[in-house]
Amino acid sequence: MRSIIDIPDLSLAELDALMDRAEDIIARPDDYADACRRKKLATLFFEPSTRTRLSFEAAMYELGGQVISVAGADASSVAKGESIADTVKTVSCYADIIAMRHPKEGAARVASMNASIPVINAGDGGHAHPTQTLADLLTIRREKGGFSGLTVGLCGDLKFGRTVHSLLNALSRYENMRFVLISPEELKVPSYVKSEALKKKNIPYTQETDLERVIGDLDILYMTRVQRERFFNEEDYLRLKDSYILTPEKLKKAKKDLCVMHPLPRVNEISVAVDQDPRACYFRQVLYGKFMREALILMLLKEAGTL
């Protein structure tokens, strides 16, 4: 039974096919209104979420399916000590597909090994967030027309940011990409991510600490928040949390067609005044995520032989 736990689980051809399907859903939504009739999605979210959980649920409803859900470990038998393996074996009796978020890295992989239905990783600790990356890819394709030749700046918490790790893995498959990794010294991209996504493929990248110095070179600026929930002590978080704050003043140095992205939620890293700038793409990014999750649900259910 196929599951999607990390972006490498999808080939480049499959990524492009998912984007094509999402474009078709955008263009012809009525054609998909009953595509998942009588199918059920189980959303198992053991960590807080707004966009990811609601977009999965909206995606399934718009495909004509139904949703059953658990929101928080305290709302399930996990609070009584039940294992993830037993939870997903149980849920497999009720649903056709699972979307799961969990604070522990590797939890989604364990779930996929024990479920008898497809599992989609909706975020596991600081490891990976593949469906956010699908949203990111469609955003870039729709906003920039493609991927080749882009200079992508990733800014903020690049150490714990699972969205950054997944996006690097995905974009590194496209030709003529260049990356600028902007972070405090303490929050650099982990060496294993750089090795797998960049160094092995000889993809050019630079590491910077000053956003303003490089913003004029960027085609994409992917902002991320410093993630309080990943820190071991409050003092380090407070020292680093406002390392980068994007303002209209800083955007004066940027290209006129820069695409500013953010996986959200934001805290202080993008001023609300930037929201009115046409280069702010992050709320369109949210919407594109719903269409990509629809496309992924359709693909996995078809492969499972239930559509």
C-alpha positions in Angstrom: 0.0 0.0 0.0 1.6 3.2 -1.1 1.9 6.2 1.3 3.6 9.6 0.9 5.9 10.3 3.8 8.5 12.6 2.2 8.9 14.4 -1.1 11.4 11.8 -2.5 8.5 9.3 -2.4 7.2 11.1 -5.5 9.1 11.1 -8.8 9.7 14.3 -10.7 7.1 13.1 -13.3 4.6 12.5 -10.5 5.2 16.0 -9.1 4.5 17.5 -12.5 1.5 15.3 -13.0 0.0 16.3 -9.6 0.4 20.0 -10.6 -1.3 19.3 -13.9 -4.2 17.6 -12.1 -4.4 20.5 -9.6 -4.6 23.0 -12.5 -7.4 20.9 -14.0 -9.3 20.9 -10.7 -8.9 24.7 -10.6 -10.2 25.0 -14.1 -13.0 22.4 -13.9 -14.1 21.9 -10.3 -17.5 20.5 -11.1 -15.9 17.6 -12.9 -14.4 16.5 -9.6 -17.4 17.1 -7.3 -18.2 13.4 -7.0 -14.7 11.9 -7.5 -14.5 10.6 -4.0 -18.1 9.9 -3.3 -18.6 7.5 -0.4 -14.8 7.6 0.4 -13.6 8.8 3.9 -10.5 10.7 4.9 -9.3 10.3 8.5 -7.4 13.3 9.7 -5.2 12.4 12.7 -3.6 15.5 14.1 -1.6 15.1 17.2 -0.1 18.6 16.9 -1.8 21.9 16.4 -2.7 22.9 12.8 -5.1 25.3 11.0 -4.2 25.4 7.3 -3.0 21.8 6.8 -5.9 20.1 8.6 -8.6 22.3 7.2 -7.2 22.2 3.7 -7.2 18.4 3.8 -10.8 18.4 5.0 -11.9 21.0 2.5 -10.1 19.0 -0.3 -12.0 15.8 0.6 -15.4 17.6 0.9 -14.9 19.3 -2.5 -14.1 15.8 -4.0 -17.5 14.6 -2.7 -16.0 12.6 0.1 -16.4 12.6 3.9 -14.0 13.3 6.8 -13.6 11.7 10.2 -11.0 13.3 12.5 -9.0 13.3 15.7 -7.5 16.6 16.8 -5.0 16.3 19.5 -3.5 13.3 21.4 -5.7 14.1 24.4 -8.8 13.5 22.2 -7.8 9.9 21.2 -6.8 6.7 22.9 -3.2 7.8 22.5 -3.8 9.6 25.8 -4.5 6.1 27.3 -1.2 4.8 26.0 -2.2 3.4 22.7 0.6 3.1 20.1 0.6 4.8 16.7 0.6 1.3 15.1 -2.6 0.3 16.9 -4.2 3.6 16.2 -3.7 3.4 12.5 -4.7 -0.2 12.3 -8.0 0.8 14.0 -8.5 3.8 11.8 -7.9 1.7 8.7 -11.1 -0.2 9.5 -13.1 3.1 9.2 -11.5 5.2 6.5 -10.0 4.9 3.0 -7.0 7.2 3.5 -5.3 8.9 6.4 -3.6 12.4 6.8 -1.5 12.4 9.9 0.5 15.1 11.8 2.7 14.1 14.7 5.3 15.9 16.8 7.7 13.0 16.6 10.0 12.5 13.6 9.4 9.2 11.9 5.8 8.8 13.3 4.3 9.0 9.8 6.6 6.2 8.6 5.6 4.0 11.5 2.0 4.7 10.7 2.4 3.8 7.0 4.1 0.5 7.9 1.0 -0.5 10.0 -1.9 0.9 8.1 -3.8 -1.0 5.5 -4.8 2.2 3.7 -2.6 5.1 2.3 -1.1 7.5 4.8 -0.1 11.0 3.9 2.4 12.7 6.2 1.0 16.1 7.2 4.1 17.0 9.1 6.3 14.9 11.5 8.3 17.0 13.9 11.2 18.8 12.2 11.5 16.2 9.5 9.3 16.7 6.5 6.0 18.2 5.3 5.5 16.9 1.8 2.0 18.4 1.1 3.2 21.9 2.1 5.9 21.4 -0.5 3.3 20.4 -3.1 1.5 23.7 -2.3 4.8 25.5 -2.7 5.6 24.0 -6.0 2.2 24.9 -7.5 2.6 28.4 -6.2 6.0 28.8 -7.9 4.8 27.4 -11.1 1.7 29.6 -11.3 3.5 32.7 -10.1 6.7 32.3 -12.1 5.7 30.1 -15.0 8.1 27.4 -14.2 11.2 26.5 -12.2 14.3 26.7 -14.4 16.8 29.5 -13.7 15.3 30.7 -10.4 17.3 32.0 -7.5 15.4 30.9 -4.3 16.1 32.5 -0.9 15.1 30.5 2.1 15.1 32.7 5.2 14.6 32.1 8.9 14.6 28.8 10.8 16.3 26.5 8.4 17.4 24.0 11.0 14.0 22.9 12.4 11.9 24.1 9.4 10.5 20.9 7.9 8.9 22.8 5.1 12.4 24.1 4.1 13.9 20.6 4.1 11.1 19.2 1.9 11.2 22.2 -0.5 14.9 21.9 -1.0 14.5 18.2 -1.9 11.9 19.0 -4.4 13.3 22.1 -6.1 16.8 20.5 -6.4 15.3 18.1 -9.0 14.7 21.0 -11.4 17.4 22.4 -13.7 19.4 25.6 -13.2 18.3 26.3 -9.7 20.3 28.3 -7.3 19.7 28.7 -3.5 20.5 31.3 -1.0 20.2 30.0 2.6 19.6 32.9 5.0 19.7 32.2 8.7 21.4 32.9 12.0 24.4 30.6 12.6 22.4 28.6 15.1 19.6 27.9 12.6 21.4 26.8 9.5 20.2 24.0 7.2 21.3 20.6 8.7 24.3 19.2 7.0 22.5 16.0 6.0 19.8 18.0 4.1 22.5 20.0 2.3 24.4 16.9 1.4 21.3 15.0 0.0 19.6 17.9 -1.7 22.4 20.1 -2.8 26.0 18.8 -2.6 25.4 15.4 -4.2 23.8 17.2 -7.2 26.4 20.0 -7.4 23.7 22.6 -7.0 25.0 26.1 -6.3 24.1 27.6 -3.0 25.4 30.2 -0.6 24.8 30.7 3.1 24.1 34.2 4.4 23.1 35.9 7.6 22.0 39.3 6.1 18.7 39.2 4.2 18.9 42.8 3.0 22.3 42.2 1.4 20.9 39.5 -0.9 17.2 40.3 -1.4 17.8 42.0 -4.7 19.2 38.8 -6.2 16.1 36.7 -5.4 13.2 35.5 -7.6 11.6 33.7 -4.7 11.8 34.6 -1.0 10.6 31.8 1.3 10.2 33.2 4.8 9.8 31.0 7.8 9.1 31.5 11.5 11.5 30.6 14.2 9.7 27.6 15.7 9.2 28.0 19.4 8.0 24.4 19.8 11.3 22.9 18.5 13.5 24.7 21.0 14.9 23.1 24.1 15.0 26.4 26.1 13.1 29.6 26.0 16.2 31.8 26.2 17.5 30.7 22.8 14.1 31.1 21.2 13.7 34.7 22.5 17.2 35.6 21.3 16.6 34.3 17.8 12.8 34.8 17.2 13.0 38.2 15.5 16.2 37.6 13.5 14.4 38.5 10.2 11.4 40.8 9.8 10.4 41.5 6.2 9.0 45.1 5.8 7.9 47.3 2.8 11.1 49.2 3.3 13.3 46.1 2.8 11.2 45.1 -0.3 12.3 48.3 -2.0 15.6 46.6 -2.7 13.8 43.5 -4.2 12.9 42.7 -7.8 9.5 43.9 -9.0 8.4 40.4 -9.7 9.7 38.8 -6.5 7.4 36.1 -5.1 7.3 36.2 -1.3 6.1 32.9 0.2 5.6 31.6 3.7 4.2 28.3 4.9 2.4 30.1 7.7 1.6 30.7 10.5 3.6 33.8 10.7 4.5 35.6 13.9 6.7 38.7 13.3 8.7 37.7 10.4 6.6 39.4 7.7 5.0 42.8 8.6 1.2 42.9 7.9 2.0 45.9 5.8 3.6 43.6 3.2 0.2 41.8 2.7 -0.9 44.6 0.3 2.1 44.2 -1.9 1.3 42.3 -5.1 4.5 40.3 -4.5 3.0 38.7 -1.3 2.0 35.2 -2.5 1.5 33.5 0.8 -2.3 33.5 1.0 -2.5 32.4 -2.6 -0.1 29.6 -1.5 -2.7 28.5 1.1 -5.3 28.1 -1.6 -3.0 26.2 -3.9 -2.4 23.8 -1.1 -6.0 22.7 -1.1 -5.9 21.8 -4.8 -2.7 19.9 -4.5 -4.0 17.9 -1.6 -7.1 17.1 -3.8 -4.8 15.8 -6.5 -2.7 13.7 -4.1 -5.8 12.1 -2.5 -7.1 11.2 -6.0 -3.8 9.7 -7.0 -3.4 7.6 -3.9 -7.0 6.3 -3.8 -6.7 5.4 -7.5 -3.5 3.5 -6.9 -5.0 1.7 -3.9 -7.8 0.5 -6.2 -10.6 2.2 -4.3 -11.6 4.7 -6.9 
